[in-house]
């Protein structure tokens, strides 16, 4: 019963972040699965992709209903990340757990710093296809390697590289996250050992419900306040994971 409560609580928090911010919350899925629910780092990355895919697709639907998704732009950006996400997902399953944990902690810290810094992204004078493809590929690699959605990287990239407004970037990032997560999952097919579906199911369900609430929460609390809260949590998680690796 305790494990079920932990899964439901963690899922709800992650869903809130995805629904409200378009990213950031998925970074919490892996440490929650490892330290609260007993998954190995490799299994946690795979389970996180399942959770992130389902939750992002749900949040994407809510933003689509409001007309906040740039489908063509998002599809092109996501397409650049499919192959890197697939390849990185295949490689990640062969690395030592300590390497995955340390790499994840560094990415979590980067996400926290990115959320704490004021956004300085400006729409570009013109879109450069090479730069856009590079940004999409890099995001796909991060998703496949660590099992995170990468919304904290996708949103500023969509604004500064592809010229989307912040509101449309948040919605469009969910399309990118969903596509990249599916590609990474495809690379991990057959590596389902260590997955506990009795935990993943409730976790995913709570995250999906949280995504709906997150979108409503975003209308009541400023995005800056939400980002600071989640950034603080991420910094604490990153520090804990690094200490665990060193110890």
N, C-alpha and C positions, 0 to 999 in steps of 0.2 A: 504493500500500500504506500509506503514511504517513497519508493522508487517511482510509482505512478504519479504521486503528487509533485515530485521533483521534475518529472518529464513534462507534466502539464504546465507547471510554473515557468520553466525555462522556455518552453515552446511559446507561451503567451508573450513573454518579454521580447523574444526574437521577432515574432510576428508584428508586435507593436512598432518595433524599429523599422522593419521593412515597409510596413504600410505608411508610416509617418514620414520617413526620410528617404525611401527608395533605396536604402542600402545601409550597411553598418551593422545591423542586427545579426546578419548571418555569420559574422565573424565570431559571435558568441556561441554559435552552435557547437563547434568542435570542442572547445574547452568544457562546455557544459556536459557533452557526451562523455568526455574522458574523465573529468574529475567528479562529476555528480552521479553519473550513470554507469561508470565502469567499462567503457569501450576502450579498445586499444586505439592509438593515434590513427592507424590505417583504416580501421573499421569506422572510427568517428568521422573521418574525411568522407568516406563513402556514404554513411548515413546522413551526414550534413548535406550532401548533394541531393539526396532524395527529399529531405525536408525543405531545402532552399528552392528546389525546382517546383514543388507543389505550392509552396507559400508565395513565391514570386509570380507564378502563373495566376494565382488568385488575386494578388494585389494588382497585377497587370490588368485584369478584367475591370477592377474598380476604377482604375485610372483611364481605361479605354472608354468607359461609360461617360466620363467627363471630358472626353476629347483631348486628353493630355498626353497622347502617345504619337510620336512621329514614326510611323510604321516603316516607311521606305528608308529613312535615315538610320533608324535603329537596326533594321535588317542588314543593311550594308556593314554597319559597324560590328554587328554580331557575327556576320559571315567570316570576317577576318580572324575571329577568335576560335572558330570551330576546330580547325586542325591543331593549333597550339593547345587547346583545352584537351583534346583527345590524346595527344602525345604526352603532355604533362601528366595526365591522369594515369597513363600506362606506366610512366617512369616512377611516379610517386609510390606505387605499390611495392617497389623493389628497394626502397631506401630504408635505412635504419630508423627506428622510431624516434630516437633522440634528435636526429637531423630534422625530421618532420616537425617535431615539437618546437625546436629552436627556431626554425624558419617561420612557423606559424606565429610564435610569440613576436618576432620582429615585424611581421605583417600587421598584427594586431596593434602594436605600438605605432606603426606608420598610420594606420587608420585613425587612431586616437588623435595623433598630432594633426592630421588632415582635417579632422572634425573641429578641433579647437581653434585652428587658424581661420581668420575671416576669409571668405572667398574673394579672390582677386581676379577670377576668370572673366575675361572679356570676350564677347563674340568676335571671331576673326574677320578681317577684311575680306578674305576669300578662303574657301575650304581647300586644303591641300590633301589630295587623295592618299599620297604616300604616308603622311603624318597620321591621317585617320586610320589607315590600315595598320600602321605600327602600334597605335594606341589600342585598337581592337585586338590585335594579336597578343599584346602584352597582358591585357586583361584576361583573355582566354587562358593563357599559360598559368596565371595566378589561380584562376578558378579550378583548373584541372589539377594543379600540383597540390593545393592545400584544401580543396573542398569548400571554398568560400565563394559567395556570389560576386564579390568585388564591386558592389554598388558604390562604396566610398571612393573608388577610383573612377568608376564609370560616369558618375554625375558630373564632376568637374571636367572630365575629358569631353563629354558631349557638349558642354557649354563652350569650352575654350577651343576645341578642335573643329566641332561641327556647327557651332553657332546657335544652338538651341537655347531658349529661355530656361531659367531654372525650373519652372513648373513642368515644362515639357521634358526636360532632361531627367527629372525624377521618374516620371512615368515611363519614358523610353528606356531608362536603365533597367527597369524590370523585364523588358523584352530581351535585352542583352544578357541579363543574368540567367533567365530561363533557358535561352538557347545554349549558352556556354555550359551551364550545369548539366543539361541533357547530353552534350557532347562528352563531357568528362565522365558522366555515368556510363556511357556506352563503352568507354575505354576500360572501365572497372567491371564490366560484365564477367561473371564467373568468379569474382573475388568477394563473395558475400559471406565468407566465414567470419564469425564474430559479430554479426548483425543480430540484434534482438528486436524482432518485429513487434513484439508486444510492448516495447518501449517506443520504437520509431512511430508506430501508428498514433498513439495518444499525443506524442510530441508534435507530430505533423498537424494533427487536428487542432491542437491548441494554437499552433503558430498561424494556421489559416484563419481561425477566428480572431486572433490578435491582429492580423493584417487589416481586417475590416475595421476593428476598433482604432487601429493606428491612424488610418486615414481620417477618421472623425476627430481623433486627438489632435491631429495637426492643425485643425481649424480652431482649436481652443488654446493651445500652447504654442508659443513662437518656436520656429524651427531652430533658432539659436539656442534656446533653453534645452530643447530635446537633445541637440547635438552635444552640448556640454555634459549632460547627464550620462549619455552613452559613452562619450569619450573618457570620462572618469572611470567608468566600469571597465572599459577596454584597457586602459593603462594598468589598472590593478591586475587584470587577468594576465596581461603580457608579462608583468613583473613576476607574478606567481609562477608562470610557466618557465621563465628563464631560470628562476631560482631552483625549480624542480629539476631542470636539466643539469644544472651545475652541481647540485647536490647528489 
